[in-house]
């Protein structure tokens, strides 16, 4: 039978070289259907002229055909297996003539466009807050001259009593000098996590204020200094009501100012100078009170947006470090975008945890296939589990600055999106044999699949692999204890003559594989690695050359070594610098069904 006669073969319909005119019209189940039911029903009709020698099986169980060829059969589903193939086969006089193999996904699901609740947690420990303080300091521009501008400060009449003589009085004017202007030596900020808030302390070191003192026949200077000035307060972090992907920083109460080692000295002398010395205490109190009141008013003033100055600085900083922006910049090139609104933010004595809902979407103007192109991508396999608690150390006991816990559901959202954008779509025209790339020809394949000896041995053959379902992460460890257990089903392997759309052979592959992430000391990133492949099965779906099914294992053995070659090609994953922050991965480890990634970060000076 000419190869082109098989162009119309259904993706999951078997055709053999001696097929009688027969077809299975399967109405249920639909390939890629999600269900939490314990069973599904295989329903359809056999189309052929003579049903007398026809026999139908569903997953190996004989199913009677009605006079019109219709059939219906219940199939038990195994939730632990996740992917449940429903194999419907039609034989005539013992010969297999048609086959359908839809796959039902047993387990809970979410619509592809839905948010997965609390599927990501990001933790900043006290060590991480210490690094965040350095970023805040970059943003703080606190000019003391703003509160003590050069110019007259106050005028006071000063009198001295002399026995038997009238009091001697004089007006004394005090002005803030601009040569030099008031200044501080350094500014420091400290953020400490506490229950339901972050305690904040702003420290201004080495305060210096010079005042000019003027009176009749007198002009002198007075210098006021303080070892430090402390501004103490607290803030709370909440999801923004206007934009849940942003953080609202709320100042909890007023910030209070205190001084340490406030002192003065003057070069005033003479009789009037002695009078001035008696006046110094009043002068010191005025300068200290003016400075304290000015700073407190500034730090506690609420703007039109409802923010105090420090809250505004922190909000701007957190917007620059926006998780959504960082992720979207990284994945835009593959056609995806994320939604990561904060569900809640919780402060405790060890740090602050951001709990996040997640969605992974296709870019509107992208070239990825949406659920209208492939209905099997309309939902995501859901692994509902409570969010794990993140403390101040990794599961391995190491300290860290920032950590994240991603749920299996989030990973499945990413896999669904990546599948729509071309994940696992591979085309091969050569394979590695003995370390050398070898062209794939009919002659090469004929050594493993004798049916290909029908073709010219020099005929180039193209191998195409494409998923019909998104792979899923089960939430369990891999087959050999790897970090991630990855399940793949209905992964089609097709062989073509180049430029001929009719497949010479089509296999449906099911497999379970482990994925690991190994720390790479050279880059500070992680090296992904594909681990053991377990439970690999291959089923012939389209077979115009009459390939012997018992020979398929030999062909699979030819391809499996390519997995190790793929590991050699995988590049380490590094966390890029963001706004002058360098990251280094400390540990990658499972936390229940969540995947934990823990980092240290250093703010560049």
N, C-alpha and C positions, 0 to 999 in steps of 0.2 A: 504494500500500500504506500503511495507517495507520502513523503514527509509532510507536504503542505496540507494533506487531508486532516492533519491533527492540529492545525492552527487554532481551530475553534474549541479545542478541548478545555473544559472548565479547569480553573486553578486547582480545585480539589477533586477533579473527576478522573478516574483511572481509564486509560485506553491501552489496549494490547494490540499487537500486530494482526491478530486474527479475530478482532472483536466483531461479534454479531451486532446488528443495528439494535442497540439497547442503550437506555439512559436512565439514570436515577434522578428524579426531580425531588430534591429534599427541601421541604418547607421549614422544618424545624429540626435541630436548633440552628440558629444563625451563627456563623463563624465569628468568634470573638465576643459572644454574649457572656455577660457577668450574671451570676445568680448566687444567692445564699441558700437556695433550696437543696434538699438532699438528693434530688433526682431531676433529670430532664427527660423529655420525650422526643424520640426520633420519629418524625412524621413525614410522609412523602408518598410518591407514586413511582412505580417502574413503568417506563414506556418501552414496549417491544411488541411485535406482532403476535408472538406465540409465547405464552407464559407457562406452557405445560412442563418444560424442562428447566424453568427458572427457579433459583433458590436464593433467598436473601438472608444475610446475617447482619446483626448489629453487635459490634464488639465480640464477634465470635459466636453469638447466640442466634440460632435459627429463628426467623420471624416469618409467620405465614403471610402470604399475599392474598388480598381480596381479588374477586373476579376482575375488577377494573384495574388491578395492579397496585392499589393503595395499601399502605401499611402504617402501623403505629406501634411503638415499643418504648417502654420506660427504661431509662439507663441510670443506674446509681452513680452518684458523683462523690469523689474523694477530695474533701477540702484540703487535706494535707498535701495532695499532689498539685493543687492549684490548677494546672492545665489538664483538662480532661478531654482527650480525643474521643469522638464518637465515630467509629469506623463502620461505615455501611458498605457492604460488598455484595455484588450480584454475580452469580455464576450461572452458566447455562451448560447443562450436561457435564458439570464438574469443572468447566473452564471459567476463570475469572474474566468477566467482560466489562465491568464498571465498578467504580469505587468512589465514594465520597467520604471526606474526613474533616468535618468541621470540628473546632475545638471550643469547648465551653470552659469558662474561667470560674472556678468554684471559690467563692469568697466575697467579702464586702467590697464595694467600689464607691468611687466618687466621680461625678461628672468631670470631664476633662477641664471644664472652665471653672470648677468650684475651688474654693479655698480649703486646704487641709488644716483643720484646727490644731493649733499648738504643735505643729510638726517640726519646729526649729526653736532651739534655745541658744542664746548667745550670752556668755558669762564674762564679766570683767571682774577680776579679783582685785584686792587691794594693791597688789603689784601692778596690775594693769592701770588702775586709777593713778598710781604714781607716775606712770608714763604719760597718761592723759594730762596730768598737771603741767607737763612741759609744753604741751600744745596750747594749753590755756594761757600760759605765760607769754607765748608768742603773740597772743591776741590782745593782751592787756596793755593799754596805753594810759597810764595813770600819771598825770602831770600835777604835782602838788601845787604849782603856781596857779592852777585853776581855782583852788580854794583859798589861797593867800596871794592874790594878785599884787604886784608892786604898786605902791601908792599909800596914801594916809590910811592908818588903821584906826586910830582914835586920838582925841585930845583930852587931857585931864589937867585940872588945876591942882598943883601940889603946894602945900603950905607947911612951914615949920614954925613951931612955937619957940620964942626966945623970951626968957623971964624979963619982966619989966619993960619989954619992948613990943611994938606991934608985930603980929605974925608976918613972916616973909612968905609971899606966895608968888608962884609963877606958873604960867601955862606950859605944859609939856606935850609936844606932839610926837606921836610914834608912827612911823611909816615903814612898810615892808620894803626892803631893799631889793633892787633887781641886779645888784652887782656884788655877789652873785644872787641869782633868784633862788627861792626855796627849792629844795631838792631832796631826793632819797637816794641812798646808795644802791639798793637792790630791792626787788619785789619777789616774794615767794608765795606759792599757794599750796594748800594741803587739803586733799579730799579724802575723808575717811568714811568708810561704809558703816552704817548703823541701821538698826531696825526701822524700816519705812522712811529712811532719809539718808542723805549724804551730808556729813558735817563738813563745813567749809571754814578754813582759816586763811585769811590774806594777811601776809606779814610784810611791812615796809621797814627795811633796815636803814639805820643811820640817817634819821631825819635831821635836816639842817635848815634853819630859818634865821636870816639876818635882818634886824630892824634898825632903823635910823632914829635916834632920839634927839629932838630939837627943843631948846628953851632959850631964854634970854642969855646971851653970852655963853651959850653952850651948844656944842654939836658933838655927839658921840654915837657909838654903835653898841648894840646888844645882840648877842648870838644865842639862839635857843636850839638845843639839840635833844634828841631822844635816841636811845639805843635801838628801839623798835616801836612800831605802832601796829597793833593787832586788830584785825577786823574779823569778828566771829559771827557765824550764822549757820544756816542749814538750807538745803534744797531738796526737793522731791522731783522724781522723774515720772512722767505719765505719757501715755500715747496722746498725741495731739488730736483734739476733737475735730479740727478742720482737715487734718491730713494724718490718718493713722499710721502712715509710714514714717512720720516725723516724731521727734521727741519734744514734749513740752516740758521745759525746765521751770519749776515753780519755787520761788524763794519762800521758805517757811519762816515767817516772822521777820523782824527787822535785824539788820546787821548792826552790832554794837562795836564801838571803837574804844580801845584802851592803850595807854602809853606805858613804856617802861623806861626808867632812868631819864626822865625829862629834866633838863638842867639848863641854866643860863649863865652867861658871864658878860661883863661890860667893861668898856675902857673909860667910862664916865668918872670924873674926879672933881676936886674942889668942893666949895660949899654947896653949889647947886648939884654937883655930882653926888654929895652925901644925901641930898634930898631925893635924888633919883634912885639911889640905892634903896631907900625906904619904899619907893614906888615900884620896885622890881617885882615883888610878889604879885601885885595887881596886874602888872604887864604880862608876867608869865601866865597867869590865869586866863587873861584875855586871849593871848595867842593860842594856848592849848585848847580853850573852849571853842574859839573860832575854827581852828583846824579840825577838831573833833566833830563839831556840828556840820561843817561843810562837807566832810567826807561821809558822814552818816546820811546826810540829806541826799548826796549824790548816789550812794550805793543803794539807798532804799526807795529812790524815786521810781515810780511805775510809769512806763511810757504808754502810748496809745494802744500798743499791742498787748499790754498787760504784763510786760517784762521789766524787771530791774536790770541795771547794766550788766551785772555778772551773769544773770540768767540769760540775757541776750547773747553774751559772748559764748556761753556754753551751748546754746541752741545753734548758733552759727557754726560752731566747731562740729557739733554732731551732724549738722546738715552736710558739711563737707565730707564727713566720714560716712555718709548715708550708705547703709547696707544694700539697699535696692539699687542705687547708682553703681556701686562697685561691682555687684553681680551682673547687672545688665550690660555693663561695659565689657565684661569678660565673655558673655555668651551671645552677644548680638551678632557676631560673625557667623554663628551657626544657625541664626534665624529665630532665636528664642528671647523671651523676656520674662521677668519674674514680677510677682506682686508679693510683698512681704510686710503687710501691716502688723503693727504691734498689737498683740492681744492684751498684754499686761506687762508691767515692769515692776520688779520686786527688789527692794534693797534689804540687805541683811548685814550682819556684823562682818561677813567675809567678803562682800562684794555686791554687785548688782547683776540681776539676771533679766534679760530681755526675752520674753516669750512671744513667739511670732507665728502667725498663720501664713501659709504659703500657697502660691499658685504659680504654675509655669505655663506660659502661653506662647503661641506662635506670633512672631512679628506680623503686623497687619499687611505690610508690603513685601513680606518674604515669599520664598518659593517653596516652603514646606507644605506637605499634604495635610489638609485639615480633616476633620471627621466626616465631612461630606465626601471626600475622596476615598476615605477608608473608615467605614463605620466601626471597625474594631478599635480605632483610636479615640472613640467618643467617651471613654471612661478610663479610670485609673484604678489599679489594684490597691486596696486600702488595707493597711495593717494597723488597726487601732490599738494603741498601747498608751499607758499614762506617761507623761513627760518625766524623764529621770531627773533627779536632783543633782545639780552641779555644785561642787564645793570649791575648795581652794587648792585641791591636788587632783591630778589625773587618776584614772583607775589603777595605774601603775605606781602611784605614790609620788609623782613628780610635781613640783610647783609649776604654775603657768600664769601668764598674764591675761590671756583671753582664750576662751574655749567655746566650742559649738557642739551641739548634739542635733544631728539630722535624723528624722524618722525614716523608716523604710518607705512610708507613704510619700515623703518628699523625694526620695531617690526614685520612686516609681513615677512620680510626676515628671522628673527630669528625663527618665528613660522613655516615657511616652512622647515627650516633646522631641527628644533627640531622634527617636525612631521616625517620627513624621518628617524630620529634617535630614534623613539619610543615614542614620546609625545602622551599622551592620550591612550596608549595601556595598558589596564587593564585586569587582570584576577581575578575573585572572586570565592571563594568556600564557603564563609560565609559572612553574613552581620550583621550589628549591629541592634538589635531589643531590645528596652528598656534598652540600655546600655550594653547588653551582646552579644558577637559574637555568631551567630547562623548559623549552617551549612545550606547550600542551598540544599534542597531536592525536589523531585517531590511532596511530601506531602505538604511542605511549599508553593510551587508555586501553588499547586492545590487550596489553599484557595483564591487565587487571579485570577488564570486562570484555570477554571474547566477542560479544555482539558487535563491538566497534570495528572488528576485522572486516565487516561488510563495506567499510568506507576506505577511501584511499589513505594509506598509512601516513602520507605527508599532509593530510587535511588538517589545517589549524582548527582547534576547538577552543571555544571561549567558555569559561566557568563563571556563572553569575550566582551570587548568593543575595537573597533579599528577604527581609522579615515580612510576615503578614500580620503578626501581632507584636506589640511592644514586649520586650523582656520584662520580667518582674524580679524584684528583690523580696525574698520571703520574710526577712527579719531574723533568720537563723544563721549560724555560722556556715561556711562553705563545706563541701564534702570532706575536705581534709583539715578542717578547722580554720579556714581562711576567714577574713573579716566579714565577707559578704557572700551570701548564697544567691546565685543568679540562676533563674529558670528561663529557658528559651523553648518555645514551641512553634510548630508550623513555620520553621525557618526553611525557606525553599532553596534548594541547590539545583541549578539548571545547567545543562550543557547545550551549547548552540554551535552551529556553523556560523561564523561571522556574517552579519548582514542578513541572516535568515531568521525570521521571528519564531519559527516553529521549534520547540525544544526537542532535542534528541533524547533527553531523559530529564525527568523532574523527580527530585526526592524531597520529602518533608522530613526535616530533622527536628528531633526533640532532644534537649540535653539539660544537664545541670552542671554548673561550673562554679568554682570558687574564685573570688577576686581578693587580692591583697594589696596593701599599700605599705611599702617598705621605706623607712627613713633613708634619705640620701645625704650623707654627711657633707658631700662636696658642695651641694647647692642649698642645704637647709630645707629642701622640699621633700616630696615623697615620690617613690618610684612605683607606679602601678604595675601589678603583675597578675596575669591570668594563671590560676592554679589548676588543680585537677579538674578534668572533665569527666563527669560521672553520668551513668544512666543514659548514654548516648544511643538513640535509636534512629533508624532511617527507613522510611517507607516509600516504595516506588509509587508515584502518582501518575506520571505520564511515561510511557515506555514503548514508543513505536519501533525500536530496534529489537525488542524482545530480550532485553538484558535479563540474565538469570538473577533473581533476587538473592540467591545464596552467595553471589559474588560481590554484593554491595559492600560487605565488610572490608574486603580487600581494597576497594576504592576509598573508603573512609580512612583506612590505615595510611593510604597515600597522602591524604590531606591533613591528618592530625598533626604531623610534625610542623606544619606551618604555624601552629599556635606558639611553639617555642620561638620561631623566627619573629612572630609578631611581638613577643615580649622583648626581644632584642631591639625592636624598632620604637618601643614606647619611650617617650621622653619623660624625665622627671617633671613633676608638677610643682612649680614654685609659686609662692604667694607674692604677687607684685607689691612693690612699695606704693603706699597711698599717702599723699600729702606729707612726704618726708618721714614716713614710718616704715621701718624695715621689719619683716616678719621672719620668724624661724619656727618650723614645726617641731614641737616637743614630743608629741605622741599622737598616734592614731589608734584607737581601740574601740571595741563595741561597748555600749552601755545599754544592756537589755537588747531591745530591737532597734535602738538608735545607734548611729555611727558617731563616735566622738572624735573631734579634731581639736588639739590643744596647741596653742602658740605662745611664744614669747615675742615681744616686739620692743624695738628701740627707736626712740624719736631722734632723728638726725639733728645735730646742733645747727 
